[in-house]
Amino acid sequence: MVDEKHCYAGKMLRVNLSTGKTTTEPTETYAERFLGGRGINQWILYRETKPDIQPFDPANPIIFGAGVLVGTPALGACRYSVDSRNVLTGGVGSANSGGHFGPELKFAGYDHVVIEGRAPKPYYVLISDDDVEIKNANDLWGKTTWETEDDIRNELGDDDIQIASIGPAGENLVRSACIINNGARAAGRCGLGAVMGSKNLKAVAVRGTGEVSVAQPEKFMQLIEELWEKVLSTDEMRLYEQYGTTLIPGKNNEISANPVRNFQDGYWEKASNLNAEELKEKYTVRRLSCFGCLVACSHWLRVPSGKFKGIEGEGLEANSIKNFGYKLDVDYWPAIIQAHMLCSQYGLDVDNTAGSIAWATECCQRGILTKEDTDGLELEWGNHEVILDLIKEIAFRQGFGALLAEGSKRAAERIGRGSEKYAMHLKGQDLYEVLRTATGWAIGAILSPIGGGHLRGAPAFEFYGKVTPEEGERYYGVHTAGDRKAYEGKAKLVIFMENFKAIVDSLGICYHMTWWRSPYLAGPRDLAGLFAAATGRAITAERLMEIGERIHNVEKAFNVRVGMTRKDDRPPERFFDEPIRSGPAKGERLDREKFEEVLDEYYDLREWDKRTGLPARARLEKLGLGQAADELQDLGKIQK
């Protein structure tokens, strides 16, 4: 049983927008088996969303969940998850964000908020401790996320209220729409901003005056101090403090690991023009942090001169640099900063937005699309003016942007003419991850239940070559863990990372503080110690990893239930057929035969049928998922 007094707020809020009714229920109903955050969200989503419920149906819930440790001083304990049916893939949808929204939800007394139904007109949900209101948002509809945050705070006279909102993209049901809090923190991927838009839900605003207590304060603080000392003493984290993720694209270029011109290459000859040191010296005003974090990896940027003079805001990460720089061939910092800020304001996921633009640009390059198709726009690599115009068109579903608002897969299906070949997506979601230079990373991204995404089973440390065989065996149980070219052992590594990342998301810890990034940071035993001291509930690292496996299998069951099989666990053919053209990794590509062998091993280790990808009843039952096993059995979607 969960002691409501320790770490957990103790209750969940349910809001039905169709009826205006709100209710609560105890968190402990779910916590023993699924911890919190993403884990509980996913079980509610599976249990309450039947296969025939589509992403924009009122009955499709959207669930906000703060991780178990969120609101405590634990390192990076600020993150919340948002889960619903995926607008792009039709399968499971999940996003994660930092900042201050998650902790405020806990301070208000809630671990999770489950929202269902559809409001008759625009509303936002206001949570102020025990008071919950569904408030008119007519005056907010059509406004950006930045304007929405300002207006709600002004209306309520409270600068400390925390707001997760959608912009015009979500209102217009753009499939790449995301949810933004604190102006720059994105719950991206999966189109969950469009799910909010389909419900006429503009925002969720939270203000709490409570606190999060822990069972063993002295021990908890001792563990935290020891972990911070370990984390902050690493050379890697010292660099991360200064630059955040903005160093990553340049470092990746050293092994041809970038999505150059829609993944036509991995090495970008213009990389030196996007120097992270120049970004820091010329455009960075100050550093910022998420709740309770000592690293302060985010930066407030301002363009000091030129045609974009005065553009400013927070949150430029490696994703935006790779997407609007490398992927679209733009080597001009102010334009990339502006593209990022527009996505934050409009509520657009940068990966999916840039992916659809890159598909269209390559189709123009190859003569598949013409100016007649693009409403007269000149789509050429490096043309940042057109890119900025398209971002707005996508957000408002105007002109050619209305097609791109569907994502590259659906856009290509509508256009035809062989354009499908150049839609770089996984399961229907546009691709950000490179797949030819690091095998574990590639396999982890390809197998991700949400359709692409490196924040499931893809190990970031693999790129850097710093994990020795001895360390790989010691920490991950795989001696080839740090060998980016190796296929041997990578099935086991990806499974470890999938189970581990499920724990990280369910506890609400920033993944940059964990073994996902480096074995010298926080691992399963560290997290088990924090959890035990915080909740008063003893748990082993092995038990935590088993819960992580359970969560991952729930997501798998959701996808199987809607018809996904092994055929959906495949990358675009480009990554098999076209080797990297230039740079240090010239000639590298995915080996088709070895890839299939790793998939066979992965399915065997997971106890999923390697022909179909369907799970086995025995394994689901062992994980305590008998309900899912019964349902899949009834649907004829269980391993025979």
N, C-alpha and C positions, 0 to 999 in steps of 0.2 A: 504494500500500500504506500501511496505517496503522502508524505506529511505536507499538508498545504502550507505550513508555516516556513518551510525551508526550500528556497530557490524557486519553486513553482508558485505562480500567482494563485493557482488552485481551481480556477474556473475558466470556462470557455463561453464566449458570447456568440449567440446565433441571431442573425438579422434576416428577416424575410421582407424583401423590398416590395413584393406584391401585396402583402397584407399590412405591412408596417409593424408587424409584431416582433418583439425581441424577447429572447429567453436565455437562460444560462444553464450549464451543466458542469459537473466536476471533471477536471482534467484527469483525475486518477483513473477514470474509466479506460483510458488509452495509454497512460504513461508507462506502465510496467512493461509493455510489449514494444512500444514505439518511441520511448523517451520524450520527444517533443518536437517543436519546429517542423522540419520537413517530414519526419517520420510519422507523426500524428496526422499532419495534413494529408499525406498520401493514403493512409488507411481510411480516413474519412472520405476522401475522394473516391477511392475504390469502392467502398461499401455503399456510398450514396449516389453514385453515378452509373447508371445502367448503360449497356453498349449502344442503345439507340438514342441516347441523349447527346445532342450535338453541342459544340462549343458555345454557340450563341443562343441555345435554348435557355429559358428562364430557370429550368430545373438544374442546369449545370452550376454547381457551387464554385465560388472562388474563396479560397481559404488563406488567411494570414496567420502565421504562427511564429512566435518568438522562440528561439532556442532556449533550452533549459537553463543555461548559465548566463543568458542575456540579462543585463541589469546589475550584474555583479562586477567586481574589479578584475575578473579573470581576463587573461590576455586575449584581446580581439573579440570579447563577448558582446557583440553589438548586432548580430545579424538575424534577420527574419526571413522566412521563406513564404512564397506565394505559390499556391498550387491550384490547378484547374485542368480542364481538358485542353489539349494543345490545339491552338487555332491553325497551325501550319501543318501538323502531322496527323491530327485526329487522335493521336495517342495521349500518353501522359504528358502533362505540362507542369513545369516547375521552374521557379526563378528565385533568386536570392539577392538580398541587398543589405548594405550596412548603414552607417549614419547613426541617427538618433531615434528613429521611429520605433524599432523593436524594443529598446529599453523603456520607452514611454508607455508602450502597450502593457508591459509588465508592471510598471508603476501605477497604472490605472486599474490593475487587478485582474488582467486577463492574459492567459497564455496563447489563446487562439481566438480568431474571429471568423465565423463561417457565414458567408453571405450568399443567399440564394434569391430566386425570384427576379422580377423586373419591375422597376418603378414606372409609374405612368408618365412621369416627366423627370427632368434632371434633379437629382438629390445628392447630398453627401451625408455620410454617417459621422456624427460627432459623439465621441466617447469621452466623458469627463468623470473619471472614477465610476461610481455606480449609476450615474445619469447617462442614458443613451438616447440620442435624438436622431431622427431622420429629417434633415433640414433641406429646404428649397435651395437648389443650385442653378436656377434659371439664369441668374446674373453671372454665374461662373462658366456656363456652357459656351464654348467657343474660345475660351481664354487658354493661354499657355499654362504649363505647370508652374512657372515662376510667378505669373500673375495670380494664379489660384492660391498658392501659398501666401502671398502678400495679402490678398483680399480676405481670406479666411482669418488670418491673424488680426487684420485691421477690424474686421467685423466683430470679432470676439474680444478684442483688446488684450490679446495675450501673445507676446512675441515668442513664448516658449512652447506653444502648441506644436505638435509634430504631425506632418501631413504627408500622406501617400496619395498622389493624384495622377490623373491622365491629362494629356493635352489634346489638341485637335485630332491627332492620329487615332487615339483610342475612341473618341467620339464618332469618327468616321469609319470605324471598324477596319482600320488598316491592319493587315495581318502581322506586320512587324511592330505594332504598337506595344509599348512597355509602360511600366509604372515608375514614377519618379518621386523620391523623397529627398528633402534637404537640397533641392535644386539640381543635384547632380548624381545622386545615388540611384542607380537603375536596377529594378527587378526586371531584368531583360530576358530576351528569348521567349519563344512559345506564344507570343501574341497576347499575353495576359492583360495588357492594357485594353485590347479590343474586347475581351470578355467583360471588363468593367464597363466599357462603352455600351455593350449590348444590354446591360442592365440599367442604363441611364444613371450609373454611379460615377460621379465626378471625382470623389475623393473619400478617404477615410481620415478623419482628424482625431488625434488622441491627446489627452492631457491627463496626467496622473499625479497624485500627491502622495502615493504610498511608497513603499520601499521593498526591496527584495532581501530577505534574510537568508542566512546560511546556518547549517547545523553546527559546524565546528569552525567558528571564525578564526581562531588563532592558527589552526592547522591549515585552513584554506588560504589565509594570507601568506603563510610561510611557503606553501606550494607555489603561489602566484609569484612571490618575490624570487624564488629559485628559478622558475620558468622564465621570467623576464630577464634575469641575469644571463641565463643560457641563450635566449633568443637574441638579446641586444649585443652579446659579445661576439657574434659571428660577423665575419667580413661582409657576407652577403646582405645581412640586415642593415649594416651601416650604410651600404650603398642604397639599399631600399629606402632608408630614412631620407636620403637626399633626393633621390630621383623617382621614387615610386616604381611603377612598371615602365616608365618611359625609356629605360635603357634596353628593354627586352628586344624591340625590333632590330636595333643595331647589332646587338650581340647575336641574334638569330641569323642575321645576314652573313655572319662569318661561317655558317654551315649551310648556306642557301636554304634557310628555313622560313621563308616569307611567302605570302600569297600574291606574288607579283602579277599584275595585269590579269586578274581572275584566275590565278594559279597556272598561268602559262609557263611561269618560271618560278624559281625559288630564291634567286639572287637578284638584287636590285642595284643597278649601277648608280642610282641617284641617292643611295642611302646616306652618304656623307652630308647631303644637303638637309637632312632631318637629324641634326646632331642634338643629342639630349642635353649636352652641356650648354649649347646655345639656347635651348628652350628654358633651361634653368636660369641662365644669366640675363637673357633679354626679355623674357615674357613672364617669369614667375614673380609674383608679388609677395606671397607668404605661403607657409605650409599650413595644412589643416588636418584634423584627425576625426575619426569616428569616435563614438562614445567610449570614454575610458582608455583610449589607446595611447601608448607612449611613443609609437613610431611616427605618427603624423605623416603618412606617405602621400596624402593628396595635396594638391597645390591650387592656389588661386592664380589664374593667369589673366594678363591684360595685354592687348596688342597696343604698343606705344605709338605707332606711326603707320602711314600708308593708308590705303583705301579701307582697311578694316580697323582703323584706329578707334580705340575705345571699346572694342569687343572684349568682354571679360566674363569670367565665370570659373567654375571648379570642375575637376574630375576628369581631365584628359588622361586616358590610360593607353596601354599598349594596343588595346583593341581599336581605338579610334585612329591611332597613328597607322597601324597596319591596314585598316579598312579604307580610310580616306586618303592615305598616303600610298603605301605599297600596292594595294589591290587596285587602286584607280590611277596610279602613276602620277600623283600630285606631290611635288617636293617643296611646297611653300607653307611654312608654319602658320601664318595668319589664316590661310584658307582652311587648313585642317582644324585649327582652333574654332573657327566659325562653324564649320560643319558639325563639330562635336556639340557646340553650344546650341545650335538649331535643333539637333536631335533631343537634347535635354529639355528644351522648351516645348517642342511639339510632342514629346513623349514617344520617341522612336528608338528602337533597338538598333545600335550602330552596325552590328554584324549583319542582320537581315536587310537593313536599308542599303548598305554598301554592296551586299551580295547581289541584289536585284539590279542595281545600277551597273555593276561590273558585267553581269550577264548581258544586259542591253548593249553595253559598250563593245563587248567582244562580238556580239551579233552584228553590230554596225561595221566593225573592223572586217568582218568576213562577208559583208554584203547581204546578210540575211535580213537585216532591218535597214530601212532607208529613212530619209527625212520625212517622207509621207507617213511612215509608221510612227515616227517620234514627234509628230506635230511641229516639224520644222527645226527641232533641236539638233545641234551638231554634237553628237556623242563621239568624242575622241578621248583617248587616254591623256590624262593630265589637264583636261579642260575644267578647272575648278569652278568657273562661273556656271557652267551647265549643271555640274553636280549640285551646287547650292540651290539652283532653281529647281532641280528635281527633288531635293529633300522636301522643299515646301509643297511641290505638286503631289508627292506621295502622301504627305500628312493630310492634305485636304482632298485627296482623290481627284485631282484636277488634271486634265490633258493626258499626256502619256504617263504621268505619275499614277493615274488610276489603275493602269495595268500593273505597274511595278508594285503597287500597294498589295497585290496578291502574292508577292514572293516570286522568285525566279522559276520555281517548278510549275506553278499554275500559269504564270505568264508564258512560259515556253509551251505548255500544252495548248494554250489558246492560239499562239502564233504558229506553231508547227514549223515547217520548212527546215527541219533539222536543227532548230534552235535548242532542242532538248539536250543536245550533247554538251552545251556550254552552260547549263544550269548546274552550278556547283552546290549541291544540297545533299543532306543526309536525312532520309525519311520524309523529306519535304521541307525541312528547315535549312535556310541558307548557311553555307559553310564558312567558318572563320579559320579553322585549324588546318595547318599544313599536314600532309599525310605521307610525304615521301622521304623524310629525313630522320624520323624517330619512330621505331616500330611500336613501342608500348603506347606512346602518345597517340599514334594513328589508330591503333586497335581500340584504345579506350574511347576515343572520340566517335569512332564508327559504331561502337556497340552502345553508346549512351542512349538510354531509354527516351530521352526528350527529343532525339533527332539531332545528332551532332552535339558539340559542347565538350570543352576540355575539363569541365569541373565535375566530372563523375569519376571515370577510371583512368584518365590520361595523366601520367606522372610528369610534372613539370621538370623535376630534377634531371630527367633523362637527357635533356638538351645540353646540359653543361659538362657532362663527362667527369664529374667530381666524385661520384660514388664508386668506390673500389669494389672488386668482386667480394672481398671479405665483408665490407660494409653492406653490400647488397644482400648477402646471405644473412647477416646478423639482424638487419632491420626489417627487410621485406621478405626474407626467405627465398630470395632469387639472386644467385651470384651474378647474373647478367643484367641486373636491374639498371646499372649505370651505362651499359653499352647500347647506345642508341640504334645501332645497326643490327643487333642480335634479334632473332625471332625466338630462340630457345628461352623458355621460362617466362615469356611475356604474357601468356594467358594467365598464369598464376599471379603475376604482378598486377595485371589489370583487375583481377578479382579482388586482390588485397586492397587496391586503391578504391574500388567501387564500394566495398564494405566500409572502409575507413572514412571515405568522404560522406557517406550517409550518416555516420556518427557525428562528424564535424558539423554538418548542417543541422542536425537535430539538437546539438548542444548550443548552436549559435556562435561558433568560433570562426574567426577569419581564417580562411584556408592558407593564407600567406604565412601564418604562424605555425604551420604544421608540417608533418612529413610529406605532404603533397609537394611541397617546395624543396625540402631538404631534410635528411635524416637527423640533422643537428638541431631541429626545432621540436615542437610538441608531437609526441606519438601516442599510441593507444594507452600505454600505461600512465602517461602524464594525464590524459583526459579522464581515465578511470579514477585516478587519485583526486582530481578536481571535483568530479561528479560525486564521489563518496563523501568528501568533506563538505560539499555544498548542500547535499540532500540528506546526509545521515544514512544513506543507503549504500552499504558495501557492494562493490561490484568489481569484477576482474576485467582486465583488458580483453581476455578471450570472450567473456560474456558480452562486452560492448560490441565486439566484432560480429558476434552472432546476431545481435540486434540489427547491426548494419546490413548483414546478409538478408535478414527478414525484410527490411525496408526495400532493399533492391529487388527482392522477389515480388513484393507487392506491385512495384512499378512494372516489372516484367509481366505479371499476371494481367494488369490493366491493358498493356499493349497486345498481349495474346488474345484477350477477350474481344478487342476491336478488329482482330484479323491480321496482326503483324506476325511474321514468321522469319525464318532465317534469311529469306530473300530480301528482307528489309535491312539486314545487317551488312550492307555492302556500300562501298564508296563509289563515287563517280568513276567511270572507266578511265578518265584522263590519268588518274594516279597509278594505274597499271600500265597504260599504253604509252604515256609520254614522260620520258625521263626529264629531270631538271636540266635546263639548257646551259646554264653557266654557273660560274662561281666555284667555291671549294667542293661542293657536293654535286658537281656536274655529272650527269649520267645516272644518278640515283632515282629509284622509283620503287613502288610497292611490288614485291614479288608475289604474283598471283597464287602460285602453288604453295608457297610458304604461308601466305596469308590464310588460305583455306585450311591448312594443317593446324595453324594456331586457333582458328575458329573451332575446328573439331575438338581440340584439346580443351578450349574454353568451355564449350557446351558439356563435355564430359565431366569436367571439374565442377561445373554448376549443377550437374545431374539434369541437364536439359537435353532433349533429343537432338543429336547433331545433324539430322537430316532436315528437321522442321524448325528447331529452336523451341519446341514446346516443353514446358516443365514437367517433371515427374511428380506424381501424387505423393510418393513416399517422402521426397525432399520437402515439399510444401507442408506436409503434415508434421515432419520433424521440426520445422521452423514455426509451428503453431499457426499455420495458415490453412487449416482444414476447410474453412468456409470458402476460400478461394479455390481450393482443390475440387470441392463439390461443384462449384459453379462451372469451372472449366470442364469438368467431367460431363456435366449436363449439356454443355455446348459442343462437346466432341473436340475439345481443344486441350487435351492433356496427353502426355507421352504414352504411347501404347506399348 
